[in-house]
C-alpha cells in the first residue's frame, strides 16, 4: 500500500522486494478525495490495521480543515477522534500536530 505520507519510528525498513515501500510505518496519512475516499476508509484502512507497527492513521479532508484520527491504544483497540479547525492531534508517541498548521494556506489555492 502506498500512503500519501507516512512516518517511521526507528530504523527504516523497506518491504521485501521493493525499493520504495515501507515495511513498518508508524503513522499513516491519507488525504481524502472524491476518487480515493472509499478506498482509504475501506480496504486500505483494513490493511493498515493489520500492521502491528501502525499506531496512528490520519485522514485529512480535502474540502475543510478537518482530520480524522485513529489511534491504537495499548490494548490494541482503536480510538477514533475528529479534530476540527483550531484543534491538535496527539500521536501515540506523544508528538502533536496543530491542525491549523497543516492547512495553512491550503484553501487559498485554486482547484479542487
N, C-alpha and C positions, 0 to 999 in steps of 0.2 A: 504494500500500500504506500502510495506517495501522499504525504500530507502537504498542506500549504506551507506549514512551518513546523518545526519540532525542535526539542531541546533534549540533550543527553546530559545526564548527571553521571560523571565517571568517565571511564575510558570509552573512546569512540570505537564502536564495533559495527562492521557492515554485515548485512545479511549474506549468508553463504551464496557464492556465485554472482554477487552483484558488486558494482563499484560506486553505487550512489543511493543505496537503500539502508537505512539504519536498522540494526538488529534489535537494539534495546532502547527505544526512545522513552523518555520520562514524561515529557509534556508534548502533547499533540495539539496542533492548532489548525482549524479548518475555517475558511471564510465561506459563508453560505451564499450561494447564488441560486437563481431560479433553476438553473440547469443541474446543479450538484446537490442541492439541499436534501432531497430524499435519500440519495446515496450516502451523504455524510451522516445523516441521522440514523440510517438503517444498517446496511451491510458493513459499511466502513466502521461505524461505532461498535457493532457487534464484534468485528475482528480486533479492534484496539482493546476492547475489554478482556480479550483472551491473552493479551501480552502482559505478563507479570510485571514488566518494567514500567508500564504506563501508569502514572499516578494521577495525571490531570488531563482532561480532554476539554478544549475550549472551542466553542462555536461562535464565531464573530458574525454579526449581522452585517450585510452589505447595504442595508437600507436605513438603518438607525444606529445610534451609539448604544449597543447592547451586546453583552457577552453572556453566553450560557456556559456555565462551568460545572463539569462533572469531576468530582474529586474522590479518589479511592481512599476510604478510611482504613485504619489499622485492621479492622475486622474483615476487610476485603469487600465490603459493601460500598456502593457508590452513592455519594451525596450530590444532589442537583441544586444549583442556585442560579438565578438570573441576576445579573449585575447591570443596573441601569446607568445612564449618564451620571457622572459625579461619583460613581462607586469605585471600589477597588477589588481586585481578585487576589486572594491569598492562596498561593500554591501549596501543595503538600510539603514542599521543602522549606516553607516559610517566606519565600520571595513574594513580593507584592507587585501588582501591575495596576497603575491608575488608568481606568478606562478612558478618561479624557485625553491622556497622552497617546493612547493607541489611535484614537480617532481624530486627533488634532489636524485640522485642515482637510480631512478626507472628503467631506461633503461640499467643499468649495470647488471641487473639480467637476468638470463637465463629464457627462457619460452616465452609463447605467451602473 
